[in-house]
Amino acid sequence: MRLAKYLAHAGVASRRKSEAIIASGRVRVDGKVVTDPAFGVEIGDDVRVDGHRLEPEGHEVWMVNKPLGVISTADEPGKRIAVVDLVDTTARLYPVGRLDADSTGLILLTNDGDLANRLTHPRYEVEKTYRVGLKKPIRDSAIEQLEKGVRLEDGITAPAEVKRMGEREIDITIHEGRNRQVRRMAEAVGNQVTSLQRIRLGSLRLGRLGVGKARLLDEAEVERLWKDASDE
């Protein structure tokens, strides 16, 4: 197994970040510093990062229904709760993408850096659906604008799929991951988001998972996520 992949499987970081860690000289294999991410290692080798021995841990993928105010980070040094604190596991998990503190709903946590990279990489265009509460009733013309793409300060958005759910509520599906994108899209058509809940990521739906609750995905669900982020 390539050393970078070994580090990723051990939950150190994504494979790309693991390559940087290796190149910086922080990794030893059987007592020797290794700076080549492609260096071959086997289970049982003494692999250490900053002096700490690694043991590959099994991959886990959790779905969490993130409440308001919870931070989408692996560690929150302040008084606010980090989303990883909602999962009962000894695995070192990291959020897949982000949900702002003032947004709620579906977020994935995993120690599989390869899957996390696939699901968040723009190349694979994994769809995300949000249920959006709006300050004002939304016009049909505004929905048409969102569907075609609207101009933001960082460029025109890709076409979105929009479904009217009520006078002041829509479901919007996008595959981009710009910062606070849905909120800025609403502002671009003269409205304002009052609530934002992610209800779908690829083939995975939030369903009836309670607020603040988490569940471990089964093998079939994880396999479908890989297919969501495939080149096919």
Secondary structure, 3 states (H helix, E strand, C coil): CEHHHHHHHCCCCCHHHHHHHHHCCCEEECCEECCCCCCECCCCCCEEECCEECCCCCCCEEEEEECCCCECCCCCCCCCCEHHHHCCCCCCCEEECCCCCCCEEEEEEECCHHHHHHHHCHHHCCCEEEEEEECCCCCHHHHHHHHHCCEECCEECCCCEEEEEECCEEEEEECCCCCCHHHHHHHHCCCCEEEEEEEEECCEECCCCCCCCEEECCHHHHHHHHHHCCCC
